Amino acid sequence: MAITHEVKQFMKKHSYMDLDGYEEPNYLCYATREFGDVGEETAGDEDIKHAIKIIKKIKEEFGDKIEMIYMDEVGEWISLEITTTDSK
C-alpha cells in the first residue's frame, strides 16, 4: 500500500486528473475530461498530452515499482489505470 499511497500523493502534486473512485491496495484509476468536447464526445489534445507526460513522470519516479500503467480514451474522457507492486 505504500507505493500506491506515494503514487496518489504524486498525482495530487503533478496532475489535474481526478481519482476515479475505484481503487484497490495496488490499483488506482484517474480520469479527466477537462479539455474534452462533451458534445462531440472527443478527448481534448491537452488531456492526452497531459496523460502521456504523467505516464513518463510516473515511470521515472517509481520505475519497477509500477507493474502496469495504461492510458485509455473513451468519448471525451482520458483515463489512467495504474497498478503498483504493492500486495493485493
Secondary structure, DSSP 8 states (H G I E B T S, - for coil): -HHHHHHHHHHHHH---EEEEEEETTEEEEEE-TT-BTTTTB--HHHHHHHHHHHHHHHHHHGGGEEEEEEEEETTEEEEEEEESS--
